[in-house]
């Protein structure tokens, strides 16, 4: 009995020490990419290359280095229908060109995860749970959601957003205007009032949250640079495209 007590005490002390040793970073950021069926393979590749290029852009690296700590933690996930979420790149601390290149390379080499419906709500819920596994500490936690359509699977996206915000997590959005969606899902990609308004009203949330709009996947990389610089620096940015602050 005494041995069991000593072992339990040791485990608890180790757990406490591990938490105390968690690496501090300026920001924990989850990049949550839509890979639902309205996105064809060419658009998917543009999206993947855009993420990889943006993370290695000098402006993004400059924003990272300008932080109090000079490092952020990134996790890249892909999502589609309910129950279809995957960690493509697990939590990685980025502080320089080399670490950014490693993440970019992993993003580009991974196979496409899904091609199903669009559950933004399940993606948000899944992302929220990933913060518990980051192994780092930070004052800010952000989920960066990109997508070309409305939530058409799972629970209401507003409920998932509100639960995340209640935990102190900020959700930003990148609304991709897809006028020629795969399989012709125009009602899904072009909702009444437009997709940017849908994202602004239903998806983004938390202090300083914002929504960036782009007109097609070809401008994905440039938009993601703008978005990452804004998220990392936590300062307003005047973009070339439409930026809607919340």
KADAKA-V304000 format. One record per residue. N is the residue number from 1. RES is the residue in one letter. OMEGA is omega in degrees with one decimal (* if undefined). Layout:
BEGIN
n:N res:RES omega:OMEGA
n:N res:RES omega:OMEGA
END
This chain:
BEGIN
n:1 res:X omega:179.3
n:2 res:X omega:179.9
n:3 res:X omega:179.6
n:4 res:X omega:179.5
n:5 res:X omega:178.7
n:6 res:X omega:178.9
n:7 res:X omega:179.7
n:8 res:X omega:178.9
n:9 res:X omega:179.0
n:10 res:X omega:179.0
n:11 res:X omega:-178.9
n:12 res:X omega:177.8
n:13 res:X omega:178.8
n:14 res:X omega:178.7
n:15 res:X omega:179.3
n:16 res:X omega:179.2
n:17 res:X omega:179.1
n:18 res:X omega:178.6
n:19 res:X omega:-178.9
n:20 res:X omega:-177.9
n:21 res:X omega:-178.9
n:22 res:X omega:-175.6
n:23 res:X omega:177.1
n:24 res:X omega:175.0
n:25 res:X omega:179.8
n:26 res:X omega:-173.2
n:27 res:X omega:167.1
n:28 res:X omega:-173.0
n:29 res:X omega:174.3
n:30 res:X omega:174.1
n:31 res:X omega:-175.3
n:32 res:X omega:-172.8
n:33 res:X omega:176.3
n:34 res:X omega:174.8
n:35 res:X omega:-179.7
n:36 res:X omega:-170.4
n:37 res:X omega:177.4
n:38 res:X omega:179.4
n:39 res:X omega:-179.0
n:40 res:X omega:-173.5
n:41 res:X omega:177.7
n:42 res:X omega:178.4
n:43 res:X omega:177.4
n:44 res:X omega:179.8
n:45 res:X omega:176.9
n:46 res:X omega:179.2
n:47 res:X omega:179.6
n:48 res:X omega:-180.0
n:49 res:X omega:179.1
n:50 res:X omega:177.3
n:51 res:X omega:-177.0
n:52 res:X omega:-179.0
n:53 res:X omega:-177.8
n:54 res:X omega:-179.0
n:55 res:X omega:-178.5
n:56 res:X omega:-179.6
n:57 res:X omega:-179.4
n:58 res:X omega:179.4
n:59 res:X omega:178.5
n:60 res:X omega:178.9
n:61 res:X omega:176.6
n:62 res:X omega:178.1
n:63 res:X omega:178.7
n:64 res:X omega:-177.5
n:65 res:X omega:-177.3
n:66 res:X omega:179.3
n:67 res:X omega:-179.3
n:68 res:X omega:-180.0
n:69 res:X omega:179.1
n:70 res:X omega:179.8
n:71 res:X omega:173.1
n:72 res:X omega:175.2
n:73 res:X omega:-176.2
n:74 res:X omega:166.8
n:75 res:X omega:-178.3
n:76 res:X omega:179.1
n:77 res:X omega:172.7
n:78 res:X omega:-175.2
n:79 res:X omega:177.5
n:80 res:X omega:-177.0
n:81 res:X omega:173.4
n:82 res:X omega:180.0
n:83 res:X omega:179.9
n:84 res:X omega:174.6
n:85 res:X omega:-177.5
n:86 res:X omega:172.2
n:87 res:X omega:179.2
n:88 res:X omega:174.8
n:89 res:X omega:-179.2
n:90 res:X omega:-175.5
n:91 res:X omega:-179.9
n:92 res:X omega:177.4
n:93 res:X omega:178.0
n:94 res:X omega:177.7
n:95 res:X omega:-176.5
n:96 res:X omega:-178.6
n:97 res:X omega:-175.4
n:98 res:X omega:-179.4
n:99 res:X omega:176.7
n:100 res:X omega:179.8
n:101 res:X omega:178.7
n:102 res:X omega:179.4
n:103 res:X omega:178.9
n:104 res:X omega:179.6
n:105 res:X omega:178.6
n:106 res:X omega:179.8
n:107 res:X omega:-175.6
n:108 res:X omega:-175.2
n:109 res:X omega:-176.6
n:110 res:X omega:176.4
n:111 res:X omega:177.4
n:112 res:X omega:-173.6
n:113 res:X omega:-174.0
n:114 res:X omega:171.8
n:115 res:X omega:-175.0
n:116 res:X omega:178.6
n:117 res:X omega:-174.0
n:118 res:X omega:177.1
n:119 res:X omega:176.5
n:120 res:X omega:-178.5
n:121 res:X omega:178.5
n:122 res:X omega:177.6
n:123 res:X omega:179.4
n:124 res:X omega:179.1
n:125 res:X omega:179.8
n:126 res:X omega:-179.5
n:127 res:X omega:179.2
n:128 res:X omega:-179.2
n:129 res:X omega:-177.4
n:130 res:X omega:-179.8
n:131 res:X omega:179.2
n:132 res:X omega:-176.0
n:133 res:X omega:-171.7
n:134 res:X omega:-178.1
n:135 res:X omega:178.6
n:136 res:X omega:175.0
n:137 res:X omega:178.4
n:138 res:X omega:177.7
n:139 res:X omega:-176.5
n:140 res:X omega:174.6
n:141 res:X omega:-174.8
n:142 res:X omega:169.5
n:143 res:X omega:-178.3
n:144 res:X omega:-175.9
n:145 res:X omega:172.7
n:146 res:X omega:179.8
n:147 res:X omega:-177.9
n:148 res:X omega:-177.9
n:149 res:X omega:-178.2
n:150 res:X omega:176.2
n:151 res:X omega:-179.7
n:152 res:X omega:-179.6
n:153 res:X omega:178.7
n:154 res:X omega:-176.7
n:155 res:X omega:-179.8
n:156 res:X omega:-177.1
n:157 res:X omega:179.0
n:158 res:X omega:179.6
n:159 res:X omega:178.4
n:160 res:X omega:178.5
n:161 res:X omega:-177.0
n:162 res:X omega:177.8
n:163 res:X omega:179.2
n:164 res:X omega:-179.5
n:165 res:X omega:178.2
n:166 res:X omega:177.7
n:167 res:X omega:179.3
n:168 res:X omega:-179.0
n:169 res:X omega:177.3
n:170 res:X omega:176.4
n:171 res:X omega:174.1
n:172 res:X omega:-176.4
n:173 res:X omega:170.9
n:174 res:X omega:-179.4
n:175 res:X omega:-177.0
n:176 res:X omega:179.7
n:177 res:X omega:-178.1
n:178 res:X omega:-177.0
n:179 res:X omega:179.0
n:180 res:X omega:-176.1
n:181 res:X omega:176.0
n:182 res:X omega:-179.1
n:183 res:X omega:173.8
n:184 res:X omega:-177.9
n:185 res:X omega:-175.2
n:186 res:X omega:179.5
n:187 res:X omega:-179.2
n:188 res:X omega:-176.4
n:189 res:X omega:-179.0
n:190 res:X omega:-178.0
n:191 res:X omega:176.3
n:192 res:X omega:-178.4
n:193 res:X omega:177.3
n:194 res:X omega:-178.9
n:195 res:X omega:178.3
n:196 res:X omega:178.7
n:197 res:X omega:177.6
n:198 res:X omega:179.4
n:199 res:X omega:-179.0
n:200 res:X omega:-176.0
n:201 res:X omega:-169.0
n:202 res:X omega:-170.7
n:203 res:X omega:-174.3
n:204 res:X omega:179.9
n:205 res:X omega:-179.6
n:206 res:X omega:-178.4
n:207 res:X omega:178.3
n:208 res:X omega:-179.4
n:209 res:X omega:-178.2
n:210 res:X omega:179.7
n:211 res:X omega:177.5
n:212 res:X omega:-178.7
n:213 res:X omega:171.0
n:214 res:X omega:-172.7
n:215 res:X omega:175.7
n:216 res:X omega:-176.3
n:217 res:X omega:-179.0
n:218 res:X omega:179.8
n:219 res:X omega:-175.6
n:220 res:X omega:-176.5
n:221 res:X omega:180.0
n:222 res:X omega:179.9
n:223 res:X omega:-178.6
n:224 res:X omega:174.9
n:225 res:X omega:178.8
n:226 res:X omega:-175.8
n:227 res:X omega:-178.7
n:228 res:X omega:178.7
n:229 res:X omega:179.2
n:230 res:X omega:-178.4
n:231 res:X omega:-176.5
n:232 res:X omega:-177.3
n:233 res:X omega:-177.7
n:234 res:X omega:179.3
n:235 res:X omega:179.2
n:236 res:X omega:178.9
n:237 res:X omega:176.1
n:238 res:X omega:-175.1
n:239 res:X omega:174.8
n:240 res:X omega:179.3
n:241 res:X omega:-178.0
n:242 res:X omega:178.7
n:243 res:X omega:-178.8
n:244 res:X omega:178.4
n:245 res:X omega:-178.9
n:246 res:X omega:*
END
